[in-house]
């Protein structure tokens, strides 16, 4: 018996929503990381 057979349809819908939300957060983190690696941000942050 697979795991999918033991989960109710309402549980699948909730799991799908949670997985999509997690993937959305991962995508935002990629964008933020890319923005922070820009040279102008780096030089401004490290000026003394």
C-alpha positions in Angstrom: 0.0 0.0 0.0 1.4 3.4 -1.0 1.3 6.5 1.2 -1.0 8.2 -1.3 -3.6 5.5 -0.7 -3.8 6.2 3.0 -4.3 10.0 2.7 -7.8 11.3 2.4 -8.6 13.6 -0.6 -8.9 16.6 1.7 -5.5 15.8 3.1 -4.1 15.8 -0.5 -5.5 19.2 -1.2 -4.0 20.6 2.0 -0.6 19.0 1.3 -0.7 20.4 -2.2 -1.4 23.9 -0.9 1.5 23.6 1.6 3.9 22.3 -0.9 3.1 25.2 -3.3 3.5 27.7 -0.5 7.0 26.3 0.4 8.0 26.4 -3.3 6.9 30.1 -3.5 9.1 30.9 -0.5 12.0 29.2 -2.1 11.6 31.2 -5.2 11.5 34.5 -3.2 14.6 33.5 -1.4 16.4 33.0 -4.7 15.4 36.4 -5.9 16.6 38.0 -2.6 19.9 36.2 -2.7 20.5 37.3 -6.3 19.7 40.9 -5.4 22.1 40.9 -2.4 25.0 39.6 -4.5 25.0 42.8 -6.7 28.3 44.6 -6.6 26.8 48.0 -5.7 25.1 46.5 -2.6 28.3 44.7 -1.6 30.5 47.8 -1.9 28.0 50.0 0.1 27.8 47.6 2.9 31.6 47.3 3.4 32.7 50.9 3.2 34.4 52.1 6.4 
